[in-house]
Amino acid sequence: MMAQNSSPRIERIAYQIWWLIQDSAGECTLQDMAQFTGASMRTCTQICRYRGWAGAYRKMVQAPAADSGPRMIEALDGELSALFGEAA
């Protein structure tokens, strides 16, 4: 059972975190929670641990494919040029 000495601010943040987890079907990170609530990532982590939500969200941010795409193409072009010469 939760302690009754929780502040209104903590309750607000906890509700916002719960809502974000539910709305995103767990596809949110601590960084998303911190931005959404205006609280620190540490506060969000502590609330999630205390409430038992530690496994209800993604732990890491997935890098968008658009960010790595141009670098991957440049690297591949370099490798192909090295293997087949400038004709590739």
FENBELZI-V123701 format. One line per field, one symbol per residue. ss: DSSP state (h for helix, s for strand, l for the rest). phi: phi as a letter, one per 30 degrees, with the letter a starting at -180 (. if undefined). psi: psi as a letter, one per 20 degrees, with the letter a starting at -180 (. if undefined). A space follows every 10 residues. Layout:
ss=???
phi=???
psi=???
This chain:
ss=lllllllhhh hhhhhhhhhh hhhllllllh hhhhhhhlll hhhhhhhhhh hlllllllll llllhhhhhh hhhhhhhhhh hhhhhhhl
phi=.dddcddedd dddddddedd dddchicbcd ddddddcicd dddddddddd diceccbddb dddddddced ddddddeddd dddciddd
psi=qqqjkpqhgg gggggggggg gghjkjlrrh ggggghhjrr hggggggggh ikjhjjrqhq pppqhhhigh hggggggggg hhgjaii.
